[in-house]
Amino acid sequence: MLQTQRRGHLRRNLLKDVLGNVLLTSFFVVALAFVLQRTVPLSASFPWKVFAVFVAGSALTLILAIKHLPNHTFGPANQVTLARAGLVALLFGLMGDTSADWLAVVIASTALALDGVDGWLARRFSVASDFGARFDMETDALLLLVLAGLTWHYEKAGPWILLAGLMRYLFVASSVLVPSLGRPLPPKRRRQTAFVVQAIALIICVSPVVAQPLSGAIALFGLALLSLSFAIDVVYLARAGGDLVRESH
């Protein structure tokens, strides 16, 4: 009975902590969006797009954190990832504004620079969790998707570059049809390297100093490397699934 009460108390504390972090980060992200809208300047819809995207993402984060986070606090690592998600929301808000390419470069570079800080904090304070790793991975995937969209929007590459942002989601969707693709993968630095290279390539493409056809070539290089990384994982999972079938027989 006491253990159940203690568990309930810890979950309530977790709810308060996650909600507090989400609300505080939302305030700063939306406030920054309004400041940028006035100073850059940007379209009147910019802060509202940022608000809508971040609130939707924060609601999902809140639900999943309460359900899956094993710790009784949100933790510094997840706080950094949440801040990175706020930066991605700011990037999304730039869709439709063609005169904010340098701002997109600054925001995206900051979000990328913070990648790895959350992992370091998780190890430093011994608060690593499956939720934190997944939160970080989905934030990375969304960053690539928005950067790919901006690259196309700025006409630095054709619509094919959207594949860089959609690849993670296509991989997840494929695992529904092919269950073996849903199996856990062993940690590999190759995946992080491919992500970083693709993100840097897209940031370079978004910058105003690079134009076609060079931007298209840079985007294609990053996409090729990312595709190769995914292909290696698909082959590994397919072979592992085949080995399990043979063993079961």
Protein Blocks (a to p, Z undefined) as FASTA:
>chain_A
ZZmmmmmmmmmmmmmmmmmmmmmmmmmmmmmmmmmmmmmpccfklmmmmmmmmmmmmmmm
mmmmmmmmmbfbebjmlmmmmmmmmmmmmmmmmgopaklmmmmmmmmmmmmmmgojlmmm
mmmnopacfklmmmmmmmmmmmmmmmmmmmmmnopacfklmmmmmmmmmmmmmmmmmmml
mpccdddfklmmmmmmmmmmmmmmmpmkbccfklmmmmmmmmmmmmmmmmmmmmmmmmmm
mmmmmmmZZ
